[in-house]
C-alpha cells in the first residue's frame, strides 16, 4: 500500500504521506573532516574521509557510521557538499554523537588507473575488505566502538552495503539505497548490462561462478543485521527487483528489515521532499538501532 512519495513494507504496512516532509529542514553544523589511510587485507592502501565533532575527544570510543559512495568510479572528498551527501545527513549524524567514515574503496576515482582496475572481478568481496579494514583501523586506534558500527550507501554504495548485510555480522545496522543484490538477475533487468561485463569480465551464462561469488544474495543465510532498504520506483539502472529480492530474503531469514519504495523516483530524484525523506529515515534508523532512540515516527515521515 502506498500514499504520496513512498511506501514502506515491514511486519506491518505503513501508510505514508510525503507532503509534510517539505517542511523538514536540515541545518548544517560544524564538523572536522580529514583524510585518513589504512591497508586493506591484501596490502592495498585505501584512503577515506573521517568526520568528527569539533569537540572531538580521542580518548572516547564513538559510535561509527560508514557512508559508501557510488560509482565505483567516484570518490568522497574532505570538503562538505550537499550535492555529494543529499541522502545521508552526515552533519546530523555528527550532532547525534557519531563519527563518520567515507571510504574511497578500490575502483574509486583520483588514485590512478591501477587503483581503478583493482576491483576487476573482485566486486563485493574486495570492497568489503576495504571497508572493514577501515573500520578496524578506527577501532584499533581506540576512537570507534566496535559494537556500534553502521554502514550505508546508494547505488554501488548500496551494493556494498547489501554485501555487508548478508556477508558480515560486524554491523549493528545497515541501510541499502538503490543497491544491486543479485548480479545474475540484475544483468537481465538493468539498462546497462555492458557495465557489469566490464567489471565481472563475462555474462552470467558463461561465468555463473563469478556472478554468484560477488552477489549479496549468495550469502543471505548468514544475514543477521537490521537492514533498511530504500529504492526508487522508476529506477531503470537498478530496478526494484533488486530491492524486493533482498527484502524477501531478509524476511525469510527473520532479519529485521523495512523496504521503502519512493513513488516516481528514478535512479536519482529531483524532488527535494524525497531526498529529505531519505535523509530523515536514515537518521532515525541508525539512531534507533545504534543509539536506542525511538522509531515510533518512522512510519509518518
N, C-alpha and C positions, 0 to 999 in steps of 0.2 A: 504494500500500500504506500502511496506517496502523495504528498501535497507540496506545492511550492518548489523550492530549489532542490530538495533531495529527499531520499527515503533511507531509512535505517532498518537493517534486519538483525535480529539477535534472538534470544529466547522468546521475546515477545516483539510485536511490531509497533514501532513508534510512528506517530503522525507528526510531521514536522512542517512548519511554515517558515519560509525564509525571509519574509518582509521585515521582521523585527531585527534581523541581523544587520541591516543597513545602518542602524543607529549605534552599532558596536564599534568604537573607535580604538585604535591601537596608539598608545602614547609611547614614544621612544624613550628609553632610559640609557644611561651611560654604562658601558662595559669596556673592559680591556680585551683587545684582540691581538694575538701574536701567532707567528708561525712556529710550530714545533716539528721535530722529526723523530723517526724511530725506524727500526729494522723490522721487516716482515719475517715470516718464518723461513723464507728461502734466502734471506740476507738482503733483499732489495730494500733500498732506502725509500721510505714513504714520508711525505710531509702532510701537515694538516693545519687548520686554523683552530686555535683554542681560545674560547671566550670565557672570561672570568669576571666576577664582580669587581667594581672599582675598589671595594674594601676587602679584597681577597686576602685570606689568611692561609699561608702554605702549611700551617700546622693542622688544619682541619681536613677532614675527608668529606668531599662534596658528592651529592648525587650527580651522576654524569649522564648527559644525553648526547647521542651521536646523530648528527644530521648529514645524510649522504647525498651528494649532488647527483644529478642525472648525467646523461651523456651516452657512454662513459667519457667521450672526448669533451669534457668541460672541466671546470675547476672551481673550488671555493677560494675566496680572496680575503685578505686581512682587513679590507675596508668593509664597512657595513653598508648594505644597499637593499632597499625593499624589493628591487626587481629581481634579486637573487634569492630572497628568502620570503616570498609572499605567502608561502604555505606553512611556514614554520616560525612561530613567534619567538625568535632567539632572545630578544631583549626581555620579553616577559618570562621566559624560562630562567634567565639570569635573576630577575627580580624575585622569582619564587625560591631561589637558593641553589639552582643547578649550575654546573659548569657545562659548556657545550664544546664538543669536538666535531669539526668538519673535515674528514679525511680526504686527501687527494690520492685516492687509491690508484693502482696501476691502470693505465689507459687514460688517465687524466691529461688534459692539455697543459702545455707550458714546460714540460720536462724532457722534451726531445722525442725523436721517433722510436727509439728502442723502448722507452717507457710506455709510449702509446701502444706498442705491439706486445707488451709484456703479459697482457691477459688473453692473448690469442689461444683459444681452446682451453682456457682456464677460468672462464666466467664463473662466478658464484664461489667456487672453492677458493681461488686465489684472492678474490675480492674480500671474502670473509676473513682470510688470514691477515690481509692488510688492515682491516677494520679492528679485529680483535687484538692484534698486536699493538695498535694504538691505545686501545682500552687498557691493555696490560701495562703499557708504559706509564699511564697516569695512575694506575693502581700501585705500581711498583715504587713510584716516587712519593706516594703517600697522599695524593690530593684527591683521588677518586675512591668512592666507596664501591667495592666490587659487588656488593649485594644490592646496589641501587643504580642500575645502568639500563638505559632505554635506547632504542635506535629507531630512526625514521628516515624516509626519503621518498621521492617521487620519480616516476619513470624508471630509468636504470637504477636510481637510488631506491625506488620501490622494489625493484627486482632483488637487489642486495638485501634489503630489509626482509623481504619474503624468504630469502635464503636463510637469513638469521633466525627467522621464526620457526622454520622446520628443521634446520640443521644443528641448532645450538640450544643449550639450556643456560647460557650465560646472561641472558637479559631478563629484566623484570617486566618490561612492557615494550611493545613494538607497534609501529604504525606503517602500513604499506600503502603508498599512494600511487595509483596508476601503474602497478607493478606487474611484470611478467612472472608467471608462476609455473608454466609448463611449456618448454620450448617447442615440443612437437606439435601441440595443438595451436600454440601461438603462431607457428610458421604458416599455417593454412588460414589464419584469421587476420593477420596484420596486413597493412598496405605496403610494408617494406620487407618482404622476405629476404631480399638480397642482403640486407643489413645483418641478418642472422648468419647467413652463409659467410659473410666477411669475417665474423668473429669465431664461428664454430668450424668453418672450413668445408662443410658439406651440407647437404639437405638431410632431413631425418630418415629418409628411406635408405640412403647409402651409409649412414653412420648413426644408427639409433643409440649407440652406447654413449656418444658424447652429448647427445640431447638429453638423455636420462641423467647422466652424471652431473650436469650443470643446471638441472631443473629443481626448484624448491619442492615440487610435489613428490619427487622421488623419496624425500625424507620425511613425508608427512607423519608417519607413525612415531617419529621422535619429537613431534611438536608438543610444547608444553607452556608456551608463553602467551599471555593475553595479547591479542592482536587486533588492532583497528584496521579495517580495510576501507580506503576511500578511492572512488573511481568516477570518471566522467562517463555519463550515459552514452554520449555520442563519439567516444574515442575510437577512431579508426586505426590509429597507430598501435595502441594496446587495448584491444576490445574488452568489454566487460566479462567475457568468458573467463579471462584470467582471474578476475576478482571472484567470480562465483565458484570457480574450481577450488581456490584456496579457502574460501569461506565454508564450503561444504566439507572439505577435508578436515578443517579445524573443528567443525561441529561434530563430525563423526569421531574425532579423537577426544571429544569432550573438553576442548580448549576454549576458554572464554574468548569470544570474538564478536565484533559488530561490523556489519557491512553497510557503507553509506554510498549510495549512487546519486550523483549530483545531476539533476534534471537539466538537459540541454547542453551540458558541458562536454566539449570535445577533449582533445589532448591537453589543452590548457583552457583557461577561462578569461574572458574579457569582462566578466561581471564582478564588480568589487564585492558584492554580497556573498558570492560563492567563496572567494578567497578568504574573506573574513570568517565564514563558517568553517572552512578547513582549518584555519589557524586556531580558532576557538575550540574546536573539537580536540585537536592535538594538545592544546594547553590543558584541557580538562582530563584527557585520557592519561597523560603522564603524571599530572598532579594527583590523580586518583590512585593509580597503580604503584607509583613510587613514593609519593608523599602521604598517601592515605586520605586525601581530600574527597569530598562528596562528588558523586556523579549524578545527583538527582535532577539537575537541569540539563543534562546532555541531550535528552530527547526533545527539548523545546527550544533549541538554539535559534 
